[in-house]
Amino acid sequence: MTASTTRSRRVIAIPLGMALATALAFLPNVSASAAPADDAGAAEKISAEGTPLSYVVNVRAGHGPSSQVKKAIAKAGGTIVTSYDRIGVIVVHSSNADFAKTIRKVRGVESAGSTRTAPLPAQSTTDVGTPKVLSAKEVATASGAAAAGQDPLEPLQWDLPAIKADKAHQKTLGSKKVTVAVIDTGVDDTHPDIAPNFDRKASVNCVTGKPDTTDGAWRPSAEESPHGTHVAGEIAAAKNGVGVTGVAPGVKVSGIKVSTTAGFFYTEAVVCGFMWAAEHGVDVTNNSYYTDPWYFNCKNDPDQKALVEALTRATRYAEKKGTVNVAAAGNENYDLAADEITDPSSPNDTTPSERVIDPSECLDIPTQLPGVVTVASTGAKGIKSSFSNHGLGVIDIAAPGGDSTRYQTPAPPATSGLILGPLPGGSWGYMAGTSMASPHVAGVAALIKSTHPHASAALVKALLYAEADATPCTDPYDIDGDGKVDAVCEGPKNRNGFYGWGIADALDAVTK
């Protein structure tokens, strides 16, 4: 039986008792091909039919688009939606099939490309695969097992002691002056676990690529994924006698909504998210997704190159402003340091086809961008989750993201190998994935910032790595016990392809 999930996200939403499955649907029997550098791509073929697409146009940073560039955009049939002048990224809509080709030839334009292969507007609603909600009986059982000082559902959270967060909370819950932004599907700030710590001023809807500050615009609708709310609770669910406890239950959390109703995270929205965080005092961002529609963006393709450039500018700008950017490594058990990877899922907003990519040339963004903290997932037994991507020199750190209970079973009173968190509407449920590992690291980074309030982003990252618990390679790694190696780990105890510098340590974050 497979798990139902939001398309292309870094989450495996598994109802209780269901087996673990990958988050993406693979397409068999499709021939492999690499996208040639001069290929106009599927984006322009769709645009040729007269339907509009969204583009990023990258110009010199620090300056707005010149009059020459503005005129060229208009002449090529483009309409400027917004411009992030500090990083030189312009968001444009156009129905002209040759828009990107034309604008790339204009003096002052450094790169330009379509952010999608599906036409505007965003796609219709799809099944979001909501995880099973905890029953009243399960809540009551957990509450009865809670010790003094624990929130009612904390006994089910094996992930907190796995990173010593329970011991860290005896020292401090974190500072209210620290904010972690959840760049995701939206956050339900009315949830009783999230409401006490929610930062409204740092919250926004960025789906169109332009900030929408309408009150509540950051919330997911009833038809949208609960993913962002779950992630927010893992980071900063308040220690208030209700529900679960976050890794940093005393810090603030904000919601930056960047996904369409159908769950697509397009470049213009993600750029907007990082820029908003940078300009609104956010200390840490959590990024549990990859930027659609390409799982890997290849720099020898002019469209994909422009997407990499736009997001690189945005993440670097945020870090210069003091923001630590944390991202999930992915759920396909890929070796991201391999010579080649077969990607059967791109582009995921129209018709995917199998392609063989070079990981040194084709990047999962924002996960593999310079300066971004890349997080792998571990299960209840403290070893790499069956699904987690890995790779020597790519993975920076690891944290609990859960795994199938048949692979890694937690010690009682916990009953599931997945991660428990809040769901929109005031309930709780289980999810698993590197999506769940990343917020654990974001929470630890928030505790470090709370302990060292004047630390730069670079220093917070250095402390995050230095304080991690060095974890040697799991060798051989035979997670299903069938006698076959399921993944190969390379590197020493304190810097390897499964765990990076090690498993995040919340206690050291508040004591060292």
N, C-alpha and C positions, 0 to 999 in steps of 0.2 A: 504494500500500500504506500502511496506517495503522499508527501505533504503538500498542501496547497499554499502558495505564496504569492506575494506581490511580484509582478514581473521584474526581473533583472536586479532585484535588490539583494543586499548582503544579509539576508535573514532567512532562516529556515523556521517557519512557524509551524510547530508540530503539536497538534492536540495530544493530550495525555494518552499514552498507550500506543501511539503511532510510530512507525519506523522512520528513521532519518533519511531524507532524500536531498538531492542537490536543489539549489534555488533556481536553476535555469534549465529549460528544456533543450536537449541536444537534438540536432537534426542529422540522422544517419544518411549514408549513401549519397552525399553531396561532394562533388569533386573540389579539391583544395585549390585556391588561387590567391595570390597576393595582389593587393590593389596597386596598379601602376601609378607612378608619380604624376603623370599627366592626365589621369582619368578624371573626367568631370564628375563622375560618381552618380549614385542613385539619386542623390539630393536634387541635382539639376535636371534629371530626367523627369522627376515628379513636377518640379517647378515649370518645366516646359509645357505642362498641361494647363498652366495659368493659375495654379494654386500657390499661395504665398508660403515662403519658408523664412526661417529666422537665421540671421548671420551675425558673426562677430567680425569686426574690422579692426585690426590692430595698427595703431599709429604710434608715433613717438610719445613715450610716457612723459607726463608733466605738462602736456599741452593739450588743449582741446583740439578737435578736428579743424584743420585749416579751412579757409574759405574754398580753396581748390578742392580739398577732399569732400567737403559738403556738396559742392556743385557736382562733383563726379558721382557721388552717391545718388543724388537726385536724377542726374542724367541717365544713370544706369537703371533707374526704376526702383530705387530704394527709398525707404522712409526711416529716418532715425527715430528709434524708440527712446533711447537714453544713451548718455555718454559718460564713462568713468574716466574723466580727464587725468586724474592722478596716475593712472596706470596705462592710459592710452588705449582703452577698449571701448569700441562703439557697438551698440546693439542695433541692428537694422532688420527691417522686414522688406522682402521683395518677392515679386512674382516672375521676375526676369530669369529665365533659365541660364543666362550667361552672366548673372550679376557678379558672382565670385571671381570668375575669370577676368571680367572687365575691370573690376575694382582693384585686383591685385597688380594691374599694370600702371596704376595711378601713382604719381610721385608723392611720397609721404606715407604711402600704405606699406607696412612691413609684412603683413599677412592677412588673409581673410578666408573665411570658410563657413559653410552651412553648419548649423548646430544640430540638424536633424535630417532624417530622410522622409519623415511623414509630414504632410502639409499642416499649416496652422488651420484652425485652432487645435488645441491638444486633443488627444484621442478620447473616446468615450470610456465610461467606467468599466473596469474589469474586476473580477473576483479578487478580493484582497486577502483571502485566506485567514480570517480572524482566528486566533488560537482559542482553545477551549477555556472558558471562564471557570475559575475555581468555584466549586459548589459551596453552599453554606456549610455543609458537613465538613469539607476540607478546611474551610476557614476556621471552623470551631475546633477541629482537631489540632491544627497548628497553634491556635491561640492558647489552647490548654497546655501545650508543650513549651510555651514561651517563658523564659526566665525573667527575673526582675530586671527591668531596664530595657528589655527587648520589645520591639514592635510585634504585634500579633502574628504576622506571617514570617518573621525573621527566622524561625526554626527551619523553614523550608529553603532558606537562602544559603546553601552550602558555599556559594561563590564568595561571600563576605569573609569567612575565616580562611578561605583559600588564598586571599591576598592580605590577611591579617587586618582587614578593615574593622572587624569587631573590636580588636585590641586598640586600634587607632582611635576609635570613638570614645574610649575611656580617657583619652588625652584631650581630644578636641573633635568637634564635628565639622570644622572648617569655618571660614570667615564669610560673613554676609557681604563683605566688600569684593568678593570674588564671584565672577559670573562665567558660567559655561553655556555656550550657545549650542543648541541641537539643530544643526542644519539637516533637515529631514522632511518627513511627510506632514509635519505640523504637530503641535503639542496641545493637548487638552489641559489648559491651565486651571480648569475648574475641578480636576480630580483632587480629592482630599490629601493625597500624598504629595501633590505637586504645588497646589495653590499657596501654601505658606512660604515657599521659596521662589516663586515665579517673578521674573524680572520683565515687566511689561515694556519698559522703555527700550530694552534691547531685543524686542521681539518684532517680527515683521513678516509679511508675505512677499516673497521674491519670485513667484512663479513666472511672471512675464519678463523678468529681467530688470524690472523697474520696481523699487520699493512701494508696497501698498501698506500704509500705516493705519488703515481702518481698524478700529478696535475689534479684536478677536479674529482678524484675518489670518493669524498664525495657526488657528485651530483646524484640525481635520474635520471634514464633513462626515456624516454617518456612513457614506459610501466609500470613504477613503481608508487607507491603511492605518492601523493602530501603532505602527512601527515607531514613529517619533515620540509618542507618549510613553511607550515602554522604555525606550532609550533614556528619555529625560528622567524617569523614575529610577533607573539603575544608577544614574549619576547623583541625583540630589533629592530623592524622596525623603521627606522630612521625618525626623525621629519624633513623632508626635502621638504615639499610641494608636496609630491607624495604619493598617496594611503593612507594606514593606519598608525597608530602610535602604537609602542610597549609600554609595561608597563615600560620598561627601555630603552628609545630610544637613550641613549648616551653610552651604554655599548657595548662591543664586543660580537659577537655570532659566534660559530663555528659549523661545521657539522661533526659528527662522525657516519658514516653510518654502521649499524649493521644488517640490514634486508636483506634477500635474495630477489631475483626478485619477488618471490611469496608472500613476506611479512612475512616470518618467522624470529623470533628473537631467534637464538640459543645461548646456554650458552657460547660457546667459543668466539663468536662474542661480546657478552655483556661484558665478562671478559676483552677482548681486549679494548673495549670502555672505561671502567672505568680506566684501567691501563694507557691508552693513556692520558686521561684527567688528571690523577694524575701526570704524568710525564711532562706535557706541560702547567703547570701554570693555569689550569682551576679552576675558583672559585666556579662555580655552574654547576651541570649537571641536565638536565631535562630528565625524563624517562617516556614517555607516551606509555607504552606497558607492556605486561607480557612476560616472557621468555618461548618460546615454547619448546616442544609441550604440556607441562602440565600446565593447568591453576593453579593448586595447586600442589606443589612438596612435597610428603610425605616422611618424614625422616625415616619411617620404611621400605622403599623400597631402596635397596642399590644403584641403579642407580640415583634415584631422590635425595637421601641424598647427593651424590657426587656433584650434580648440586647446591644444596643449599650451600654446603661448599665452592665450588669454587667462587660463587658470593658473599658470605659473606666475604671471604678474600679480594676480589677485592674492594667491597664498603668500607670496613673498612680501607683498605690501602689508598684509595682516600681521605677519611675523615681525616686520619692522616696527609696527605699531604696538608690539608687545603680546600678540596673540600666539598661543601654542596650538597648532593644528594637528589633530589626532584622527587617524583614518583606519578603517577596517581593511584587512588584507584580501578578503574574498573567500568564497566557499566551494571552490571546485577542486581542491586538493592539487592545484597546479604548483609546480616548482617554478617560481618566478625568476629564478636564476638559470634556468635551462637554456640550451642553445636555441630551441624553438618550442612553440606551444601551438596546438591546434585549437582555434577559436571557432566553435560552430554556432555562436549565438548572435553575431553582429551582421548588419544593424538590427537591433531588436525592436525598432518601432515600425518596420515594414516587413521585408522578407529576409531573414538571415541566410547566410551561406557560409559553408566551411572555408576557413582560410588558415594558412600556416603563417605565424608571425614570429619575428625576432624580438624577444623581450628587451633587448638592449636598444631597439629602435622604436618599439611599440609599447606604450605605457598605459597602465590602468590609472586613470586620473580621478580624483586628486591623490589617490593612495601612493603612487610612486613619484610624485613630484618632489623636487629638492626641498629639504627642510621639514616635510610632513612626517609625523611619527606613524610608522606602519605597524599595525597590531595583528598578531596571529592569535588563534583561539586554543584554549585548553579545556579539557573536560574535568569531571569530578575526581578523577584519579590523578590529575595534575600532568597529563601528557597531551600532546597535540590532538585536537579534535579531529575526527575522521575526515571531515570536509575541509579543514583549514588550509588555505594556500600557505606556502612556505618558500624559502629560498635564501641561501647564504648571501649576506650583503644587502638583502631587501627587507627582511623582517628586522624591526628594531627592538621589539618587546612583545611579550605575550601576557594574556590574562584570560580569566574564565569567560567562555562563550557558550559552554554547554556541549553536550553530545548525546547521542542515543543512549538510553539507560542500559541497553544490552551491550554497549561498548564500555561505558564508564558509569558505574553505579555509585551514587553518593551514599555516605554513611547516614543512618537514621539520626534525627527524625526527618531529614529531607527524603522525599519520595521520588523525585524526578531528576534526571541528569541534565535537564534544561534550566534556563534562567527565568526566574519568576519576576514579574514586573507589572506595573499598572497598565490598564487599558482604558481608552476613552469611555466616559460614562460612569466612572467610579468603581470599576471592577479590576480584577487581576488575572493574569494568565501567563503561560509559559511560551518562550521563544528560544531559539538557538541559532548561532551563527557568529561569524566574526563581527557582525553587527552588534552583538551583545558583549564581545570582548573589548571592542574599542571604547565604549562608555566607561568600562572599569578603569581603563588607563586614563581617560579624560578626568574621571573622578580623583584618581591619585594625583594627577597633575594639578588639579584644583587644590588639593590638600597641601602640596608643595608650595603653591603660590600663596596659600593662606599662612603657611609657616614662614615663608620668605617673601613678604609683600612687595619688596622692591626688586625682586629678581627679574632679569630680562627673560624673554622667551627662550633664548639660547641657554641660559643658566637653568631654567626650569627643566628643559629637556636633558641637560647634562646630569642633573640630580636624579631625574626619572630613571635614567639608564644606570647610573652609579649605584642607586639604591635598590635596583631590581635584584631578585634572588637568582643568581647564576644557576642555570639548569642544563645539565649535559644532554647531548643527543639521545633520543630514544632509539636504540639500535640493537636488534632489528625492530622496525616498526611494523608490526603485524596486528593492526587494531581489531580485525575480525577473527583472528585466531585460526585462519585457514592454512597456515604454513607458507603463505606468500607475502613478500614485503610490499606494503601498501604505499610507502613513501620513503625516500632516503634523506637523512639529515647529515649535513656536513658542517664542520667547524668545531671549535673548542667549547668548553663549558660556559664561558662568558661571552660568546659571540658566535652563535650558530644559526643554521637555516630554519630550525623549528621555533626557537624561543628568543632569538636575538640576544640582547644583553641579559635576558632572564625573564622571570615572571614578576609582574609589578608588585610592589610591597608598600601597602598603605601605612603600616606602622612606622617604617623608616621615614616615610614622607613627613611625618609629624614629630619625629624625635631626632633626626639628624640634620 
